[in-house]
Amino acid sequence: MLKNTLKYIAFIILISMISCAKRGSITGGLKDTLPPVLISSFPKNFTTDFKGNTITLNFDEYVKLKNTNKQLIISPPLKNEPLISPTNVSKFIKIEIRDTLLPNTTYSLNFGQAIQDNNEGNPLNQFKYVFSTGPQIDSLKLNGRIRDAYGKYVDNFVSVMLYEVNDKFKDSTIYKEFPRYITNTLDSMRTFQFENLKEGKYLLIALKDKGSNNKFNPKDDKIGFLKNYITIPTDTVYELELFKEILPLKTFKPIQASGNRLYLPYEGKQNFKNSKPKIVLKNGNEVLETIVTQFPKKDSLQVWYKPIKADSLAMEVEKGDYKKKYSFKIKALKKDTLNIKAVQNSQINFRERFTLESETPLVKFDKSKIRLVNKDSVAVPYTTEYDEFDQKLYIDFKKEPLDKYSFTFFPGALTDFYEKSNDTLSYKLSTKEYADYGNIILNLKNVKRFPIIVELTNKKGDVVLAEGYSEGATTLEFNLLQPDVFTVRIIYDDNKNKQYDTGSFLEKRYSEEVFYNQEEFDVRANWDRIETIDLSIPFNPEVEKKQDDKKKKEAEKKRKAF
């Protein structure tokens, strides 16, 4: 009896253990990380004496194509894009060539990362199909790298091109004809490589080809080039600097913006700050008084004129060799009126200039009607500067820490082009302590030449936070900076005009040389920071990326530890 009872208890315990066991799920095994494999092609890869117009690639699994328009690079380029099918998932890819191929020429089709397996998207990295219409495959190579002439980082998908220098070659070729060979940096590289080249003399250029037409369009494209032709074979690793040209002036028909203002659109970025075009506005034979200013953040000038009763006006534009005439209708529209606003609101930093912006151009300033006092109602000396082109009035004065300032512009202090004056304007500003700001002393080593423009920018290099100019000094101080993270950019101002100047392909002129310091550094409140900048050490984005990755890992480690 006892024996049977024990057996029954043991059976119950066993059933209980089984039912309470942890339930699991069936897994699908290890994740597929292998790219598809090409098992055959017709004709075979590296075929010579190619005669057909169809290529078929067969793979060991189902594949799909992704971003073929960006990833697929055909060299030499074809005038008509090949037809690639099927567009859905398949185990084969068919390529139909719709051009007449050049004789005795090696062609390469580099798919980049366009060919991927269907399930996991594993790319067949940099797969190339190569064939020759002649008896041999060209095998020479060329290597190089790309950088931006001014920006800290280079664009993605930069096309690099070789033009054969022969009896038919001219500088205008890059605007009209396809290159002999082409490659691309794709989306994560700043280096490039040509393969399957034949020996010869070539022009080497790089394009940020926005139109994707393999031709240089200065209106939209950045370009990099070498002044001298290169000869292949070569072991030299070439560097190309991308820049955006300043286009020759081209204006378009004026547009009436209001009853006293016209827009004059123009093409591309122009250096009008110190050299505006001559603009003459006429009503019949009468020359009208005008003021020309920049339309903020637009490629247009503003032409201000006194209101006039007329059905049409004429305009003449002249700058250097450029001359253009327009005639156009005008309507009775609402007129622009005087409106003034302050850039700073309640607080001003020590390095800032108190700035007023006016919607209409100012022409008269009566300092007897402008009053600036501190918190003790003591008058503070000041100076003014008016930038007519940007319609900004700058007021400079010595700022003391923890002080308060009151500006009063009494009626008639500011008068605009239309003889309209301000009503009473009042602005109150305050300053912080010196200890709320930081100071930087830069010691520069291995400066190649002077003068130089020294800029403190944000991390990306697209905002200038402070600027200095040196004609020989290698130590520069930047005091009372707002706490921030800074990057140092130095421009070799070879033409001594105190601004960066870009290059020109037709003039065979490079952009002015720009240096970026490899590491950014932070400045905190009440800090004096001394930095030594060695201008012989070039900026390398890959090094910065590694530094950023290291910082992110350290920050994540601290976060987890906390």
Summary of the structure (lengths in Angstrom):
residues: 562
radius of gyration: 33.6
end to end distance: 63.1
largest distance: 131.5
contacts: 1536
relative contact order: 0.08
helix: 10%
strand: 43%
